């Protein structure tokens, strides 16, 4: 990966945070409207827990990504794998704690798991797509004089 300026990397991390906040807001609004429509507003705790988990995970992920991208960009592939594994373990622990706390309410546990899983998947997919695109852009040469490759060139 070519050496990138700290400013460019900070901009990528800041944009990630803004996109995460917008996505969480939009997904939460849709979730609240959906729960209201099906009459399950008692599941608001699932949305609250999922949003808090997503915010903390995104904040930690973004800050760790920035530090690694600045100091050892060649280690980013290892970071992506390790961060995904840690997030999965944290998510499993969160669901397990909720299940233990609500063990008498089986139906509420099911709804919590569905809501939490929906947030987890949406955030994981958006984060993966965002950083895959940014990593690809960072790896491209920045030489302005380089001609683009074209099949029409002979």
C-alpha positions in Angstrom: 0.0 0.0 0.0 1.4 3.4 -0.9 2.2 5.7 1.9 -0.8 7.9 2.5 -0.9 11.2 4.3 -2.4 11.2 7.8 -4.9 13.8 6.7 -6.2 11.5 3.9 -6.5 8.6 6.3 -8.3 10.7 8.9 -10.7 11.8 6.3 -11.5 8.2 5.4 -12.1 7.4 9.1 -14.2 10.5 9.6 -16.3 9.7 6.5 -16.8 6.1 7.8 -18.1 7.5 11.1 -20.5 9.9 9.3 -21.8 7.1 7.1 -22.2 4.8 10.1 -24.2 7.4 11.9 -26.5 8.1 8.9 -27.0 4.4 8.3 -27.8 3.7 12.0 -30.3 6.6 12.0 -32.0 5.4 8.8 -32.1 1.8 9.9 -33.4 2.7 13.3 -36.2 4.8 11.9 -37.2 2.0 9.6 -37.0 -0.5 12.5 -39.1 1.6 14.8 -41.7 2.1 12.1 -41.7 -1.6 11.4 -42.1 -2.5 15.0 -44.9 0.0 15.4 -46.6 -1.5 12.3 -46.6 -5.0 13.7 -47.4 -3.8 17.2 -44.1 -4.9 18.9 -43.0 -1.6 20.4 -42.1 -3.5 23.6 -39.0 -4.6 21.6 -37.5 -1.1 21.7 -34.8 -2.4 24.1 -33.6 -4.5 21.2 -33.1 -1.5 19.0 -31.5 0.5 21.8 -29.0 -2.3 22.6 -28.3 -2.9 18.9 -27.7 0.8 18.3 -25.4 1.1 21.3 -23.4 -2.0 20.3 -23.1 -0.8 16.7 -22.0 2.7 17.8 -19.3 1.3 20.1 -18.2 -1.3 17.6 -17.9 1.3 14.8 -16.1 3.8 17.0 -13.5 1.3 18.1 -13.2 -0.2 14.6 -12.7 3.2 13.0 -10.1 4.3 15.5 -8.2 1.1 15.3 -8.3 1.1 11.5 -6.9 4.7 11.5 -4.0 3.8 13.8 -3.1 0.7 11.8 -3.4 2.5 8.5 -1.1 5.2 9.7 1.5 3.0 11.3 1.5 -0.3 9.5 -0.8 -0.3 6.5 0.6 -3.7 5.4 -1.1 -5.2 8.5 -4.6 -4.1 7.5 -5.6 -7.5 6.1 -4.8 -9.1 9.5 -6.7 -6.3 11.2 -9.9 -6.9 9.1 -9.9 -10.6 10.1 -9.1 -10.0 13.8 -11.7 -7.2 14.0 -14.4 -9.3 12.4 -13.7 -12.1 14.9 -13.7 -9.8 17.9 -16.9 -8.2 16.8 -18.5 -11.6 16.4 -17.4 -12.6 19.9 -18.7 -9.3 21.3 -22.0 -9.7 19.5 -22.4 -13.3 20.8 -21.6 -12.1 24.3 -24.2 -9.3 24.1 -26.9 -11.7 22.9 -26.0 -14.3 25.5 -26.2 -11.7 28.3 -29.6 -10.5 27.0 -30.8 -14.1 26.9 -29.7 -14.8 30.5 -31.3 -11.5 31.7 -34.6 -12.3 29.9 -34.7 -16.1 30.2 -38.4 -16.0 31.3 -39.5 -14.2 28.1 -38.7 -16.5 25.2 -40.7 -14.5 22.6 -38.9 -11.3 23.5 -35.5 -13.1 23.2 -36.4 -14.2 19.7 -37.4 -10.7 18.7 -34.2 -9.3 20.3 -32.1 -11.8 18.4 -33.8 -10.9 15.1 -33.4 -7.2 15.6 -29.8 -7.5 16.8 -28.8 -9.8 13.9 -30.3 -7.4 11.4 -28.2 -4.5 12.8 -25.2 -6.7 12.9 -25.5 -7.8 9.3 -26.3 -4.3 8.0 -23.3 -2.8 9.8 -21.0 -5.6 8.8 -21.9 -5.4 5.1 -21.7 -1.6 5.0 -18.4 -1.5 6.8 -16.9 -4.3 4.5 -18.0 -2.5 1.3 -16.8 0.9 2.5 -13.3 -0.3 3.6 -12.9 -2.6 0.6 -13.5 0.3 -1.7 -11.2 2.6 0.3 -8.4 0.0 0.5 -8.7 -0.5 -3.3 -8.4 3.3 -3.8 -5.5 3.6 -1.5 -3.7 0.8 -3.3 -4.0 2.4 -6.7 -1.1 4.4 -8.0 -1.6 8.2 -7.7 0.6 9.1 -10.7 -1.5 11.7 -12.7 0.6 11.2 -15.8 -0.2 7.5 -16.1 -2.5 6.7 -19.0 -5.6 4.6 -18.2 -5.6 1.1 -19.6 -8.0 0.7 -22.5 -8.8 -2.1 -24.8 -9.0 0.4 -27.7 -5.3 1.3 -27.4 -3.2 -0.4 -29.9 
